[in-house]
Amino acid sequence: MSKDEFQVYPLIDKKKHGEKLTSAEIKWFIQRYTQQLIPDYQMSAMLMAMFIRGMDTAETAALTDAMLESGERLRFPGRNVIDKHSTGGVGDKASFVLAPIASAAGVRVPMIAGRGLGHTGGTVDKIEAISGFRTKLSLTEFSAKLQSEGLVLIGQTPEIAPADRLLYALRDVTATIDSIPLITASIMSKKLAEGANGIVFDIKCGTGAFMRTPKAARSLAKSLIATAGRFKKKAVALVTDMNQPLGNEVGHSNELIESLETLKGRGPADLTELSLHLAAHMIHLAGVEKTFPKALAKAQEMVSSGKALAEFRNLLRSQGGDVRVVDDYSLLPLASERTVIAAPGPGYIKMFDNTLIGLLLIDLGGGRRSKADAIDHGVGFTFHKKIGDRVTRGEPILTVIHHAHQKEVVKAIKTRFLKEALTLSQTKVKPPKLILDQLR
Ligand code: URA
């Protein structure tokens, strides 16, 4: 392809008028942008045109391919190399439970996870609460550990889909994040680069998710599955509720403790159910079990036999984390103060503004306002109630885990939680379904 095969302005204009871009045009545009030969202002205009006009499956696949080709691509032989991707939520710690379950069952899990983004928490930030755990491995070490251990968990590396990192930062400040084709290409370019042969998607939907409605979540699920299919990858997507935190804990150390409790068979019902289902889909896609019911039984057995917990210990050992944490939670950083937020009156829990809950955690120091911010792993929230639960006046809904010097922040959190994040109803409320849909 010659350097000036295309020109920037006419391509932006073409997309602006709703015409389809060819694969060659998309690849040229992304390649030139990644080489910094197209300035951010022209890329921003193109992103907005793509956002408003949309892109069909062929254009989305071309964009995915272009972003994938911007970096290195790992390839692992074997049907049993399967990853899971969640579109992000509040209290979503399922990776810590499902990855060891799937690995214990014979699935090889190459997990390149994210950090907190906006109001959502990040798997990599959470596991870093464990002293010594290395989330930065070279791709050579990543590949070697997948072969030797069967489970490896690291953060994004500069070699994987560098175009996505540039584009994501631009989308973040140009109001072009919540576009199905752009999200699809962003997720798929990274997943394809990390070498998994099958992917289980957890598409979150609700007040704490990027996709607010089941309809939008289903569209994203269909787009991800179609794109995975074009790249000959097996995929399953679950659409799951994110109108309230998953499990009861929101934070870092406290979420890890809840995950360990779930691996010990004592976790909350929703986290247990979702982790088992996602792990079972991984086991099924990997071909370890021929039917989904058998895969689900296998996942359950991995927990009851203690094999999944042993796998988690092995993950810590393999990546330098303090293995003693599994049996001694006091080794995790946890703030010493507790403030209970109680129901202002009787009623049924109708709704949580889950995005606001994620933002309140950032106010407490458990998230970043800017890229350079450090995370306080020791703060968080423990929820005592779920949507549909009946409460009496003064009954605890939430406990804030904080430091002694944070009294003023906690006061502000309490006011905002009660005024803006919580809705009580005087009539009975039906608890939301956890798994809303399954697509393949
Ligand atoms: N997660 C990603 O990796 N990319 C997006 O665009 C949105 C969520």
Residues whose N, C-alpha, C, O or C-beta is under 5 A from the ligand:
A	BS01	URA	T87 I177 L182 I183 S186 I187
